[in-house]
Amino acid sequence: HSAARTVRLRLTWTAPDLLVAVEDDGAGFEPGGDAPRGNGLRNQAARMQEIGGTVDIKSAPGQGTQVTLRVSLPPE
């Protein structure tokens, strides 16, 4: 959907926090816009909330998209 040419995946572990960031150079979108986009973004937020994490989505038309997931993981 994004028409991206490049996608970057970054994983950062700073115990106990895990950060997963996915960034593309695609078409982007208006995150708060009215256009229907299915349940994908809503599902990401709900799943992260279930495990005590967060999701941050940054995007703008023509600017690509960055999705950052953060969660604290309990010690073993």
Secondary structure, 3 states (H helix, E strand, C coil): CCCCCCEEEEEEEECCEEEEEEEECCCCCCCCCCCCCCCHHHHHHHHHHHCCCEEEEEECCCCCEEEEEEEECCCC
